[in-house]
Amino acid sequence: DAGITQSPRYKITETGRQVTLMCHQTWSHSYMFWYRQDLGHGLRLIYYSAAADITDKGEVPDGYVVSRSKTENFPLTLESATRSQTSVYFCASSTGKSYEQYFGPGTRLTVT
Amino acid sequence: GQQVMQIPQYQHVQEGEDFTTYCNSSTTLSNIQWYKQRPGGHPVFLIQLVKSGEVKKQKRLTFQFGEAKKNSSLHITATQTTDVGTYFCASSRAAGNKLTFGGGTRVLVKP
C-alpha cells in the first residue's frame, strides 16, 4: 500500500519556467491539500480539493494552479516560477469524515 | 481568520526532563489536532481532541484541550532523543475541511 506519494522529491528550476508537482494517493480519500513550508511560516495552505473537479483556494494561492480530474491525483503547477516559491511542498489527503490529514513525503523545490 | 499560536517556538530540553508546549487561539476551536515532524520528514498525525477539557495520553505524551476550547497543550515526560522534531497544533472548522496550523515548536534534546 503506497499511501500518498509525491514526485519529484527534489527539483531545481529557473525563474519563469513552468513546473508541476505531482501528488498521488491510493486511499480514495475525498479531500486533498497542498501546503508549502518555509522557515518562520510553518505550514501554509495553497489549495485544496473536496472531490474530483472541486478545488478551492487556501491561504497563499497566488502563482499556483491546481486540477483534480481524478480522485487519486492532485497536481500543483507553478505557472511561472519565482524565487519566492522556493520551498518544501507537501501534499496531504483526508477522508472527509475526520479531521486527520495524511501527508506525503514532500517535494523540495529550488527556483534559481 | 482563525489563527492558532504556538509557544515556545524553540524548546531545548535535557534528556530525561519534562516539557510542555502550548497552542492558543483567540477564538473558540471546534477541535485540535497535533502533528509531529521529524527533521527532514513530513508531518505525522498524533492525536485529535474535540471535547472541552479533554485529556488524552500516548505513552509519555499527554494532550489536553482547554475548558474554553481556546487552548491546548502537549506535555512530554522523560524526554528522549526520539522526541526530537517539530510539533504542530492545527484546527479545522469542519470535518475534512482545511486546517490552520500553528507555527510549531521545534524540540531539541540534549543527551
HADDOCK unambig.tbl for C-alpha pairs under 7 A between the chains (distance, minus, plus):
assign (segid A and resid 31 and name CA) (segid B and resid 96 and name CA) 6.67 0.50 0.50
assign (segid A and resid 41 and name CA) (segid B and resid 103 and name CA) 6.23 0.50 0.50
assign (segid A and resid 42 and name CA) (segid B and resid 102 and name CA) 6.94 0.50 0.50
assign (segid A and resid 42 and name CA) (segid B and resid 103 and name CA) 4.65 0.50 0.50
assign (segid A and resid 42 and name CA) (segid B and resid 104 and name CA) 6.53 0.50 0.50
assign (segid A and resid 43 and name CA) (segid B and resid 101 and name CA) 6.20 0.50 0.50
assign (segid A and resid 94 and name CA) (segid B and resid 96 and name CA) 6.06 0.50 0.50
assign (segid A and resid 95 and name CA) (segid B and resid 96 and name CA) 6.49 0.50 0.50
assign (segid A and resid 96 and name CA) (segid B and resid 95 and name CA) 5.80 0.50 0.50
assign (segid A and resid 96 and name CA) (segid B and resid 96 and name CA) 3.61 0.50 0.50
assign (segid A and resid 97 and name CA) (segid B and resid 95 and name CA) 5.89 0.50 0.50
assign (segid A and resid 97 and name CA) (segid B and resid 96 and name CA) 5.94 0.50 0.50
assign (segid A and resid 98 and name CA) (segid B and resid 95 and name CA) 5.36 0.50 0.50
assign (segid A and resid 98 and name CA) (segid B and resid 96 and name CA) 5.61 0.50 0.50
assign (segid A and resid 99 and name CA) (segid B and resid 92 and name CA) 6.89 0.50 0.50
assign (segid A and resid 99 and name CA) (segid B and resid 95 and name CA) 5.28 0.50 0.50
assign (segid A and resid 99 and name CA) (segid B and resid 96 and name CA) 4.94 0.50 0.50
assign (segid A and resid 100 and name CA) (segid B and resid 45 and name CA) 6.69 0.50 0.50
assign (segid A and resid 101 and name CA) (segid B and resid 45 and name CA) 6.91 0.50 0.50
assign (segid A and resid 102 and name CA) (segid B and resid 44 and name CA) 6.93 0.50 0.50
assign (segid A and resid 103 and name CA) (segid B and resid 42 and name CA) 6.42 0.50 0.50
assign (segid A and resid 103 and name CA) (segid B and resid 43 and name CA) 6.25 0.50 0.50
assign (segid A and resid 103 and name CA) (segid B and resid 44 and name CA) 6.90 0.50 0.50
assign (segid A and resid 104 and name CA) (segid B and resid 42 and name CA) 6.80 0.50 0.50
assign (segid A and resid 105 and name CA) (segid B and resid 41 and name CA) 6.64 0.50 0.50
assign (segid A and resid 105 and name CA) (segid B and resid 42 and name CA) 5.50 0.50 0.50
assign (segid A and resid 106 and name CA) (segid B and resid 42 and name CA) 6.70 0.50 0.50
